[in-house]
Amino acid sequence: MAVFDTVEQAAAEGVKLFLEAARDALAARGRFSVALSGGSSPVPLFRHLAEQAPRAGIDWGAVHIFWADERCVPPDHAESNFRLADELLLSKLPARGPVIHRIAGELFPEEAASCYEADLSRSFAEDEIPVFDMILLGIGSDGHTASLFPGMDLDRCSGRKAVAVYVEKLHSHRVTLTEPVLSRARHLVFLVTGVAKAAIVAEILGNRKGLCYPASRVASSSAAVTWLLDAAAAGGIGHP
């Protein structure tokens, strides 16, 4: 766990980890597979990465970009995780650009999940759970990560790579990678910022009472996890 004074500093460390993982994966396997997330936390990371990309020494054509989850909306919709990443990062990367594996949120949820699973099977070993080089995640104030929310039966998805879910409290259909996929990443990075996340961060990391939350389940079953927090998000750690 690393705590930074500002959101920008936490994001800068995330960029450093991203580029290091990319160089290592390209040297070892000839490609770098990464899954991105949406929300507010990765915005400064995307911006910093776009600025550094031209001089990063990365073969971006060998980078495969996926998503941890997506809302069931068209790719140009204001709430699309793809649109966020495309506007801030993907459209600004040097040519030859990365290989994009978008979740087709404009399809019916189950169809979108099936298409994404098929893409994952083509991109990784067909009969195996995908192993990403890196997955960038956040957490919600309720302890969700990707689109795995408290109260969901996560075990029922154990044999799937991606599933369609309906989040009742948000009235939102989504497609998400499953817990086994998230937890098998070679490097899992949780970037969590803002005072609104302080209570859940303290519960998960500080007081160790949060093992029931999807975020803590994923983190606890992963071999390599890095938590990047700003001071506001880390403010409750160590307090009852």
C-alpha positions as CSV (number, residue, x, y, z in Angstrom):
1,M,0.0,0.0,0.0
2,A,1.3,3.4,-0.9
3,V,-0.3,6.7,0.2
4,F,0.3,10.0,-1.6
5,D,-0.4,13.6,-0.7
6,T,-2.5,14.3,-3.8
7,V,-4.5,12.5,-6.5
8,E,-2.0,13.6,-9.1
9,Q,0.9,11.9,-7.3
10,A,-1.1,8.7,-6.9
11,A,-1.9,8.8,-10.6
12,A,1.7,9.4,-11.5
13,E,2.7,6.3,-9.6
14,G,0.0,4.3,-11.4
15,V,1.5,5.5,-14.8
16,K,5.0,4.3,-13.6
17,L,3.6,0.9,-12.7
18,F,1.7,0.7,-16.0
19,L,4.8,1.4,-18.1
20,E,7.0,-0.9,-16.1
21,A,4.5,-3.7,-16.5
22,A,4.3,-3.0,-20.2
23,R,8.0,-3.1,-20.7
24,D,8.4,-6.3,-18.7
25,A,5.5,-8.1,-20.5
26,L,6.7,-7.0,-23.9
27,A,10.2,-8.3,-23.2
28,A,9.0,-11.6,-21.7
29,R,6.0,-12.4,-24.0
30,G,6.0,-10.0,-26.9
31,R,2.6,-8.4,-25.9
32,F,1.1,-6.5,-23.0
33,S,-2.5,-7.2,-22.0
34,V,-4.2,-4.7,-19.6
35,A,-7.8,-4.1,-18.5
36,L,-8.9,-0.6,-17.7
37,S,-11.7,0.7,-15.5
38,G,-14.0,3.7,-15.5
39,G,-15.0,6.2,-12.9
40,S,-13.2,9.4,-11.7
41,S,-10.1,7.9,-10.2
42,P,-8.3,6.8,-13.4
43,V,-8.9,10.2,-15.1
44,P,-5.6,11.8,-14.1
45,L,-3.8,8.5,-14.8
46,F,-5.1,8.4,-18.3
47,R,-4.1,12.0,-18.8
48,H,-0.5,11.5,-17.5
49,L,-0.1,8.3,-19.5
50,A,-1.2,10.1,-22.7
51,E,1.4,12.8,-22.0
52,Q,4.2,10.3,-21.4
53,A,3.3,7.7,-24.1
54,P,5.3,9.3,-27.1
55,R,8.6,9.0,-25.2
56,A,7.9,5.9,-23.2
57,G,9.7,3.5,-25.6
58,I,6.6,1.2,-25.8
59,D,5.6,-0.7,-29.0
60,W,1.9,0.3,-28.6
61,G,0.9,-2.0,-31.5
62,A,1.7,-4.9,-29.2
63,V,-0.5,-3.6,-26.4
64,H,-3.9,-5.2,-26.0
65,I,-6.4,-3.0,-24.1
66,F,-9.5,-4.5,-22.5
67,W,-12.0,-3.3,-19.9
68,A,-12.7,-4.6,-16.4
69,D,-16.4,-3.7,-16.9
70,E,-18.7,-1.6,-19.0
71,R,-22.1,-0.1,-18.7
72,C,-24.6,-1.3,-21.3
73,V,-24.6,1.9,-23.3
74,P,-23.3,2.9,-26.8
75,P,-19.6,3.7,-27.0
76,D,-20.3,7.4,-27.5
77,H,-22.5,7.6,-24.4
78,A,-21.5,9.9,-21.6
79,E,-21.4,7.0,-19.1
80,S,-19.3,4.7,-21.3
81,N,-16.0,3.5,-19.8
82,F,-14.7,3.1,-23.3
83,R,-15.5,6.7,-24.2
84,L,-13.7,8.0,-21.1
85,A,-10.5,6.0,-21.9
86,D,-10.7,6.8,-25.7
87,E,-11.1,10.6,-25.2
88,L,-8.4,10.9,-22.6
89,L,-5.9,8.2,-23.6
90,L,-6.5,5.9,-26.6
91,S,-7.0,8.6,-29.2
92,K,-3.7,10.2,-28.1
93,L,-1.4,7.2,-28.2
94,P,1.3,7.1,-30.9
95,A,0.7,5.1,-34.1
96,R,0.7,2.1,-34.5
97,G,-1.9,2.3,-31.7
98,P,-3.0,-0.5,-29.4
99,V,-5.3,-3.4,-30.1
100,I,-8.7,-2.4,-28.7
101,H,-11.0,-5.1,-27.1
102,R,-14.1,-3.1,-26.4
103,I,-17.1,-4.5,-24.6
104,A,-20.0,-3.9,-27.0
105,G,-22.3,-2.2,-24.5
106,E,-24.8,-1.2,-27.2
107,L,-25.8,-4.9,-27.5
108,F,-28.3,-6.7,-25.2
109,P,-26.4,-7.4,-21.9
110,E,-26.2,-11.2,-22.3
111,E,-25.1,-10.9,-25.9
112,A,-22.5,-8.3,-25.0
113,A,-21.1,-10.6,-22.3
114,S,-21.0,-13.6,-24.7
115,C,-19.2,-11.5,-27.3
116,Y,-16.7,-10.3,-24.8
117,E,-16.1,-13.9,-23.5
118,A,-15.5,-15.0,-27.1
119,D,-13.0,-12.2,-27.6
120,L,-11.3,-13.2,-24.4
121,S,-11.1,-16.8,-25.6
122,R,-9.6,-15.8,-28.9
123,S,-7.1,-13.5,-27.2
124,F,-6.0,-15.9,-24.4
125,A,-6.0,-19.7,-24.2
126,E,-9.5,-20.7,-25.1
127,D,-10.2,-23.1,-22.3
128,E,-8.4,-21.2,-19.6
129,I,-9.2,-18.2,-17.4
130,P,-7.4,-15.2,-18.9
131,V,-4.2,-14.0,-17.2
132,F,-3.8,-10.3,-17.7
133,D,-0.5,-8.7,-17.3
134,M,-2.2,-5.8,-15.4
135,I,-5.7,-4.9,-14.4
136,L,-6.4,-1.3,-13.1
137,L,-9.3,-1.2,-10.6
138,G,-11.0,1.2,-8.3
139,I,-13.5,0.6,-5.5
140,G,-16.8,2.2,-4.8
141,S,-17.9,3.5,-1.4
142,D,-20.0,0.3,-1.0
143,G,-17.0,-2.0,-1.6
144,H,-17.7,-2.9,-5.2
145,T,-15.0,-3.3,-7.8
146,A,-15.4,-3.5,-11.6
147,S,-19.2,-4.3,-11.6
148,L,-19.1,-6.8,-8.8
149,F,-21.3,-5.4,-6.1
150,P,-22.1,-6.5,-2.5
151,G,-24.9,-9.0,-2.4
152,M,-24.1,-10.6,-5.8
153,D,-23.5,-14.3,-5.8
154,L,-20.0,-14.2,-7.1
155,D,-19.5,-17.9,-6.8
156,R,-22.1,-18.6,-9.5
157,C,-19.8,-16.9,-12.0
158,S,-16.7,-19.0,-11.2
159,G,-16.7,-20.8,-14.5
160,R,-17.2,-17.6,-16.6
161,K,-14.8,-15.0,-18.0
162,A,-17.4,-12.2,-18.2
163,V,-21.0,-11.9,-17.2
164,A,-23.9,-9.6,-17.6
165,V,-25.2,-8.1,-14.3
166,Y,-28.0,-5.8,-13.3
167,V,-27.3,-3.4,-10.5
168,E,-30.7,-2.8,-8.9
169,K,-29.8,0.3,-6.8
170,L,-28.3,2.0,-9.9
171,H,-30.9,0.7,-12.4
172,S,-28.0,-0.2,-14.6
173,H,-27.2,-3.2,-16.8
174,R,-23.5,-3.9,-17.1
175,V,-20.9,-6.4,-18.3
176,T,-18.0,-7.3,-16.0
177,L,-15.0,-9.5,-15.8
178,T,-15.5,-12.2,-13.1
179,E,-13.7,-12.6,-9.8
180,P,-11.5,-15.4,-11.1
181,V,-10.3,-13.3,-14.0
182,L,-9.6,-10.3,-11.9
183,S,-7.7,-12.2,-9.2
184,R,-5.5,-14.0,-11.7
185,A,-3.9,-10.9,-13.1
186,R,-0.1,-10.8,-12.9
187,H,-0.4,-7.3,-11.3
188,L,-3.6,-5.9,-9.8
189,V,-3.6,-2.2,-9.1
190,F,-6.3,-0.5,-7.0
191,L,-6.2,3.3,-7.5
192,V,-8.5,4.8,-4.9
193,T,-8.9,8.5,-4.3
194,G,-11.2,11.0,-2.5
195,V,-12.6,11.3,0.9
196,A,-15.8,9.5,-0.1
197,K,-13.7,6.3,-0.2
198,A,-12.1,6.7,3.2
199,A,-14.6,4.7,5.2
200,I,-14.5,1.7,2.9
201,V,-10.7,1.8,2.5
202,A,-10.4,1.8,6.3
203,E,-12.8,-1.1,6.6
204,I,-11.0,-3.2,4.0
205,L,-7.4,-2.3,4.7
206,G,-7.3,-0.7,8.1
207,N,-9.5,-2.7,10.4
208,R,-9.6,-5.9,8.3
209,K,-13.4,-6.2,8.6
210,G,-14.2,-5.9,5.0
211,L,-13.6,-9.4,3.7
212,C,-17.2,-9.7,2.6
213,Y,-16.8,-7.0,-0.1
214,P,-16.1,-7.9,-3.7
215,A,-13.0,-5.6,-3.7
216,S,-11.4,-7.3,-0.7
217,R,-12.3,-10.8,-2.1
218,V,-10.5,-10.0,-5.4
219,A,-7.5,-8.5,-3.6
220,S,-7.2,-11.2,-1.1
221,S,-7.1,-13.9,-3.7
222,S,-4.6,-12.1,-6.0
223,A,-0.9,-12.9,-5.9
224,A,0.3,-9.4,-6.6
225,V,-1.7,-6.4,-5.5
226,T,-0.8,-2.7,-5.2
227,W,-3.0,-0.2,-3.5
228,L,-2.4,3.5,-4.5
229,L,-4.3,5.9,-2.3
230,D,-4.3,9.6,-1.9
231,A,-4.3,11.1,1.6
232,A,-8.0,11.7,1.5
233,A,-8.9,8.1,0.7
234,A,-6.4,6.8,3.3
235,G,-7.6,9.2,6.0
236,G,-9.6,6.6,8.0
237,I,-6.9,3.9,8.2
238,G,-5.9,3.1,11.7
239,H,-9.1,4.6,13.2
240,P,-11.8,2.5,14.8
